[in-house]
């Protein structure tokens, strides 16, 4: 399964007939799952629940969830006055006023004292059924985000599958030319050994020359790399078609494919093989860029 790690989702609903809640969720690529949540103060207690919902819905990506809540109707308010503050503060203030001839203290002066008066809505806390309704809005926003990630993931999957097919074709072309490449290596190494021997004034027996040349050709043969590359291509296609998040698996396979390509490059003695290495490396680098955004 291929899901992008980039997306956006939104959902709105009325909770308990008292609040209109809007949840937005957006995500970008990230190596692991990282969830940040912004909530109105009266919903802070639900932050851990929101994080848990996001963790169930996503496996990778940086997820930002923002919640806005507006009251559908005005609530009843409770006003609390701290009598202890008044009893302790008023006599002291009167002493200061009397001693220094200041203006007379009023109730407005007390209102500026921190914590002297507290105003709270009677319906500030959500009931259990409202918490479930709120959670449903969060899930709906994340479902919308997942849908966008899945849609973008389809484009990523199709692009990567196309590039893997192109790499398969290039590999098949190299495999079809393997005998010719081996023959070219054989001639190249035989000539090189003879030239070195001639410069050193040595004469190498034909059978010894054949053995040494074959050993050098075996080291330069690309059959093993092409075989392992095919296995990696098959595993890559299987990961694209699987049902589990595949980002980490695809990233690992990209590294393995690149390793085989680099080994081909170290063995390349012909312009044909060098050109193939350049093309293969360009394709796998493009795929690696795409994989960085796969969940």
TIGUFI-936515 format. One record per residue (C-alpha): residue number from 1; x, y, z; residue in one letter. Coordinates in nm, 2 decimals, m for minus. Example, Ala and Ser with C-alpha at 12.3 -4.5 7.8 and 13.67 -1.06 7.14 Angstrom:
2
   pos        u        v        w   code
     1     1.23    m0.45     0.78      A
     2     1.37    m0.11     0.71      S
This chain:
295
   pos        u        v        w   code
     1     0.00     0.00     0.00      X
     2     0.13     0.34    m0.09      X
     3     0.00     0.65     0.10      X
     4     0.15     0.99     0.07      X
     5     0.25     1.16     0.39      X
     6     0.12     1.50     0.26      X
     7    m0.24     1.59     0.29      X
     8    m0.52     1.80     0.45      X
     9    m0.85     1.71     0.60      X
    10    m1.14     1.90     0.76      X
    11    m1.46     1.81     0.94      X
    12    m1.73     2.01     1.13      X
    13    m2.03     1.92     1.35      X
    14    m2.24     2.05     1.63      X
    15    m2.15     1.88     1.96      X
    16    m2.43     1.84     2.22      X
    17    m2.63     2.12     2.06      X
    18    m2.40     2.36     2.24      X
    19    m2.08     2.39     2.04      X
    20    m2.00     2.40     1.67      X
    21    m1.66     2.22     1.64      X
    22    m1.43     2.24     1.34      X
    23    m1.13     2.01     1.32      X
    24    m0.85     2.05     1.06      X
    25    m0.57     1.80     1.01      X
    26    m0.27     1.84     0.79      X
    27     0.04     1.63     0.75      X
    28     0.38     1.64     0.59      X
    29     0.65     1.38     0.55      X
    30     0.85     1.28     0.86      X
    31     1.07     0.98     0.95      X
    32     0.84     0.88     1.23      X
    33     0.49     0.97     1.36      X
    34     0.48     1.31     1.53      X
    35     0.14     1.45     1.63      X
    36     0.08     1.81     1.75      X
    37    m0.26     1.92     1.88      X
    38    m0.41     2.27     1.94      X
    39    m0.73     2.28     2.14      X
    40    m0.94     2.54     2.31      X
    41    m0.87     2.56     2.68      X
    42    m1.19     2.39     2.79      X
    43    m1.09     2.09     2.57      X
    44    m0.73     2.05     2.70      X
    45    m0.82     1.73     2.89      X
    46    m0.90     1.56     2.56      X
    47    m0.55     1.62     2.41      X
    48    m0.43     1.27     2.49      X
    49    m0.74     1.12     2.34      X
    50    m0.69     1.32     2.02      X
    51    m0.33     1.20     2.00      X
    52    m0.44     0.84     2.04      X
    53    m0.70     0.87     1.76      X
    54    m0.43     1.01     1.53      X
    55    m0.19     0.73     1.62      X
    56    m0.45     0.47     1.53      X
    57    m0.51     0.64     1.19      X
    58    m0.15     0.71     1.08      X
    59     0.18     0.53     1.11      X
    60     0.42     0.80     0.98      X
    61     0.42     1.17     0.91      X
    62     0.41     1.50     1.10      X
    63     0.04     1.55     1.18      X
    64    m0.09     1.89     1.29      X
    65    m0.45     1.89     1.44      X
    66    m0.62     2.22     1.51      X
    67    m0.96     2.24     1.68      X
    68    m1.19     2.54     1.69      X
    69    m1.51     2.55     1.90      X
    70    m1.79     2.82     1.89      X
    71    m2.09     2.83     2.11      X
    72    m2.42     2.78     1.94      X
    73    m2.60     2.96     2.22      X
    74    m2.51     3.18     2.51      X
    75    m2.46     2.98     2.83      X
    76    m2.55     3.06     3.19      X
    77    m2.27     3.21     3.39      X
    78    m2.15     3.16     3.74      X
    79    m1.97     3.44     3.91      X
    80    m1.75     3.36     4.21      X
    81    m1.61     3.63     4.44      X
    82    m1.32     3.54     4.67      X
    83    m1.44     3.68     5.01      X
    84    m1.11     3.60     5.18      X
    85    m0.92     3.83     4.94      X
    86    m1.18     4.11     5.01      X
    87    m1.16     4.06     5.39      X
    88    m0.78     4.07     5.39      X
    89    m0.73     4.34     5.13      X
    90    m1.00     4.60     5.20      X
    91    m0.88     4.71     5.55      X
    92    m0.52     4.74     5.42      X
    93    m0.63     4.95     5.13      X
    94    m0.83     5.18     5.35      X
    95    m0.53     5.23     5.57      X
    96    m0.32     5.33     5.27      X
    97    m0.60     5.57     5.15      X
    98    m0.63     5.73     5.49      X
    99    m0.26     5.77     5.55      X
   100    m0.16     5.91     5.21      X
   101    m0.48     6.09     5.13      X
   102    m0.55     5.89     4.82      X
   103    m0.88     5.88     4.63      X
   104    m1.15     5.67     4.78      X
   105    m1.13     5.30     4.71      X
   106    m1.41     5.16     4.49      X
   107    m1.52     4.81     4.38      X
   108    m1.34     4.87     4.05      X
   109    m1.01     4.87     4.24      X
   110    m1.09     4.52     4.37      X
   111    m1.18     4.39     4.02      X
   112    m0.83     4.45     3.92      X
   113    m0.70     4.22     4.19      X
   114    m0.60     3.88     4.04      X
   115    m0.83     3.59     4.13      X
   116    m1.07     3.82     4.32      X
   117    m1.35     3.74     4.08      X
   118    m1.40     3.44     3.85      X
   119    m1.66     3.40     3.58      X
   120    m1.73     3.05     3.44      X
   121    m1.98     2.91     3.20      X
   122    m2.21     2.66     3.37      X
   123    m2.16     2.42     3.07      X
   124    m1.78     2.46     3.03      X
   125    m1.72     2.08     3.07      X
   126    m1.83     1.83     2.81      X
   127    m2.04     1.54     2.91      X
   128    m1.93     1.18     2.81      X
   129    m2.17     1.16     2.51      X
   130    m2.04     1.50     2.39      X
   131    m1.68     1.37     2.42      X
   132    m1.77     1.09     2.19      X
   133    m1.93     1.33     1.95      X
   134    m1.62     1.54     1.95      X
   135    m1.40     1.23     1.89      X
   136    m1.62     1.15     1.59      X
   137    m1.54     1.49     1.44      X
   138    m1.17     1.43     1.49      X
   139    m1.19     1.09     1.32      X
   140    m1.39     1.24     1.03      X
   141    m1.11     1.50     0.98      X
   142    m0.85     1.23     0.99      X
   143    m1.05     1.02     0.75      X
   144    m1.05     1.32     0.51      X
   145    m0.68     1.35     0.55      X
   146    m0.62     0.98     0.49      X
   147    m0.83     1.00     0.17      X
   148    m0.61     1.28     0.03      X
   149    m0.30     1.09     0.13      X
   150    m0.43     0.78    m0.04      X
   151    m0.51     0.97    m0.36      X
   152    m0.17     1.12    m0.37      X
   153    m0.03     0.78    m0.29      X
   154    m0.18     0.64    m0.60      X
   155     0.01     0.89    m0.81      X
   156     0.33     0.81    m0.63      X
   157     0.28     0.44    m0.68      X
   158     0.21     0.47    m1.05      X
   159     0.51     0.69    m1.10      X
   160     0.74     0.45    m0.91      X
   161     0.60     0.15    m1.08      X
   162     0.67     0.31    m1.42      X
   163     1.03     0.38    m1.33      X
   164     1.08     0.03    m1.20      X
   165     0.95    m0.11    m1.53      X
   166     1.20     0.11    m1.71      X
   167     1.48    m0.02    m1.49      X
   168     1.37    m0.37    m1.55      X
   169     1.39    m0.31    m1.93      X
   170     1.74    m0.16    m1.89      X
   171     1.85    m0.46    m1.68      X
   172     1.71    m0.71    m1.94      X
   173     1.90    m0.53    m2.21      X
   174     2.22    m0.57    m2.01      X
   175     2.15    m0.93    m1.94      X
   176     2.10    m0.99    m2.31      X
   177     2.43    m0.83    m2.38      X
   178     2.61    m1.02    m2.10      X
   179     2.79    m1.27    m2.33      X
   180     2.91    m0.99    m2.55      X
   181     3.03    m0.79    m2.25      X
   182     3.21    m1.09    m2.11      X
   183     3.38    m1.15    m2.45      X
   184     3.48    m0.78    m2.46      X
   185     3.63    m0.81    m2.11      X
   186     3.81    m1.13    m2.22      X
   187     3.98    m0.95    m2.51      X
   188     4.05    m0.64    m2.30      X
   189     4.22    m0.83    m2.02      X
   190     4.41    m1.07    m2.25      X
   191     4.55    m0.78    m2.44      X
   192     4.64    m0.59    m2.12      X
   193     4.82    m0.89    m1.96      X
   194     5.02    m0.94    m2.28      X
   195     5.12    m0.58    m2.30      X
   196     5.23    m0.58    m1.93      X
   197     5.43    m0.90    m1.99      X
   198     5.59    m0.76    m2.30      X
   199     5.70    m0.44    m2.12      X
   200     5.85    m0.66    m1.85      X
   201     6.02    m0.88    m2.10      X
   202     5.83    m1.19    m1.99      X
   203     5.66    m1.46    m2.19      X
   204     5.35    m1.61    m2.03      X
   205     5.24    m1.96    m2.13      X
   206     4.91    m1.97    m2.31      X
   207     4.74    m2.18    m2.05      X
   208     4.85    m1.95    m1.77      X
   209     4.74    m1.65    m1.97      X
   210     4.40    m1.81    m2.01      X
   211     4.36    m1.89    m1.64      X
   212     4.46    m1.53    m1.53      X
   213     4.24    m1.37    m1.79      X
   214     3.94    m1.58    m1.69      X
   215     3.99    m1.50    m1.32      X
   216     3.99    m1.13    m1.41      X
   217     3.68    m1.16    m1.62      X
   218     3.50    m1.34    m1.34      X
   219     3.56    m1.04    m1.11      X
   220     3.43    m0.81    m1.38      X
   221     3.12    m1.01    m1.46      X
   222     2.79    m0.84    m1.37      X
   223     2.57    m1.15    m1.36      X
   224     2.53    m1.15    m0.98      X
   225     2.44    m0.79    m0.96      X
   226     2.18    m0.82    m1.23      X
   227     2.03    m1.12    m1.05      X
   228     2.01    m0.95    m0.72      X
   229     1.87    m0.64    m0.89      X
   230     1.59    m0.85    m1.03      X
   231     1.51    m0.98    m0.68      X
   232     1.49    m0.62    m0.55      X
   233     1.26    m0.52    m0.83      X
   234     1.03    m0.80    m0.75      X
   235     1.02    m0.71    m0.38      X
   236     0.97    m0.35    m0.47      X
   237     0.66    m0.43    m0.68      X
   238     0.53    m0.66    m0.41      X
   239     0.56    m0.37    m0.15      X
   240     0.38    m0.14    m0.39      X
   241     0.09    m0.39    m0.42      X
   242     0.08    m0.48    m0.05      X
   243    m0.18    m0.38     0.21      X
   244     0.06    m0.25     0.47      X
   245     0.23     0.09     0.48      X
   246     0.54     0.04     0.27      X
   247     0.75     0.36     0.30      X
   248     1.03     0.22     0.52      X
   249     1.04    m0.11     0.31      X
   250     1.06     0.09    m0.01      X
   251     1.34     0.31     0.13      X
   252     1.54     0.00     0.22      X
   253     1.50    m0.15    m0.12      X
   254     1.60     0.17    m0.29      X
   255     1.93     0.16    m0.09      X
   256     1.98    m0.21    m0.19      X
   257     1.91    m0.13    m0.56      X
   258     2.15     0.16    m0.55      X
   259     2.42    m0.06    m0.40      X
   260     2.39    m0.30    m0.69      X
   261     2.40    m0.01    m0.94      X
   262     2.72     0.13    m0.78      X
   263     2.88    m0.21    m0.80      X
   264     2.79    m0.23    m1.17      X
   265     2.96     0.11    m1.20      X
   266     3.28    m0.01    m1.03      X
   267     3.29    m0.30    m1.29      X
   268     3.20    m0.10    m1.59      X
   269     3.48    m0.12    m1.86      X
   270     3.26    m0.04    m2.16      X
   271     3.07     0.27    m2.25      X
   272     2.75     0.07    m2.28      X
   273     2.77    m0.04    m1.92      X
   274     2.87     0.30    m1.80      X
   275     2.57     0.46    m1.98      X
   276     2.34     0.20    m1.83      X
   277     2.47     0.27    m1.48      X
   278     2.40     0.65    m1.53      X
   279     2.05     0.58    m1.65      X
   280     1.97     0.33    m1.37      X
   281     2.11     0.56    m1.11      X
   282     1.91     0.86    m1.23      X
   283     1.59     0.65    m1.21      X
   284     1.65     0.51    m0.86      X
   285     1.74     0.86    m0.73      X
   286     1.40     0.99    m0.86      X
   287     1.23     0.69    m0.69      X
   288     1.41     0.76    m0.37      X
   289     1.28     1.12    m0.37      X
   290     0.92     0.99    m0.41      X
   291     0.97     0.73    m0.14      X
   292     1.06     1.00     0.11      X
   293     0.69     1.11     0.10      X
   294     0.55     0.76     0.14      X
   295     0.39     0.65     0.47      X
